[in-house]
Amino acid sequence: MTQFRRGTRLGIDVGKARVGVAKCDPDGLLATPVETVPRDDASVARIVALAEEYSAVELYVGLPLNLRGEDTASTQDARDFAAALGAASGLVVRLVDERLSTVSAHAALRSSGRSQRSSRSIVDQVAAVVLLQQALDVEKSTGRPPGTPVPQEPA
């Protein structure tokens, strides 16, 4: 049995208009949606406040790569957002491969009977749940933290 590091984590799905946020319980059993944060100048501060509210020990930011594992137009945006979160929160921020998390989220919502239009406000949260749950499962199966840590800028 591999050792799982206890503590609440937040999963963050960064989009151009909205940022989906999910959290897990301290034992990492289940990822659940938290909220959709509008993407604006206050986004980072709101997510830092959520991290404090839930006593998060780490933040997982989805890294959008293409199916070949290469950077996309959104990759640098996610890296920049993750770096800003790390600087503002002082927490470890890890970039985790989120390939297909939004696709999986749309599929899950469709299978639950929701239309694309009625899902728009929550699809980002569901994508954050998918990426967080995948990251937790990776750590549980390998015993290693998922993804790549974002380098901390010296204060």
Buried (B, 14 or more C-beta within 10 A) or exposed (E): EEEEEEBBBBBBBBBEEBBBBBBBBEEBEEBBBBBBBEBEEEBBEBBBEBBEEBEBBBBBBBBBBEEEEEEEEBBEBBBEBBBBBBBBBEBBBBBBBBBBBBEBBBEBBEEEEBEEEEBBEBBBBBBBBBBBBBBBEBBBEEEEBBBBEBEEEEE
